[in-house]
Amino acid sequence: MATTKTRYNLTEQQKMMVFILSMSLFGMATMISELLPELQVGIVEFQVEYFLFIPLTLAILFHPLQAALGAAVGRIIFGEIMLGQFEALGEIESFLALVLSLYIAGIIVRDPSNKKMVGFAALLAVVIDQFISMAVDIGKVWIGVEEL
């Protein structure tokens, strides 16, 4: 019988290290991106939404679930609560969208040295995050209109 090769052989301490590293790095990056000014040229605005490459790198190299959970918790703690912008229901949606997008993007990359796959994973993570946000916004409008 052929045995399946396990991809992530991390101890509980190493998983906690990935969680804390992802939380602190992405949380501080989110805090910095919240403080960066926006550039507006005519009707077009340029702004830094978030630095997704930080937790995505940790999700690809280490354990996707621990890195995704850490990034989402770091975004809430450092990027929202410490800046006084915490919205309870909006943060649940943001948490779930970020965890799901980073986890899926981290799982699909089998070889981190393959640049095309890493690029595809980065694009996929942003698409999943934005799609979930879009679906939730449409759902809010639909339910809000339906209750009238």
Secondary structure, 3 states (H helix, E strand, C coil): CCCCCCCCCCCHHHHHHHHHHHHHHHHHHHHHHHHCCCEEECCEEECCCCCCHHHHHHHHHCCHHHHHHHHHHHHHHHHHHCCCCCCHHHHHHHHHHHHHHHHHHHHHCCCCCCHHHHHHHHHHHHHHHHHHHHHHHHHHHHHHHHHC
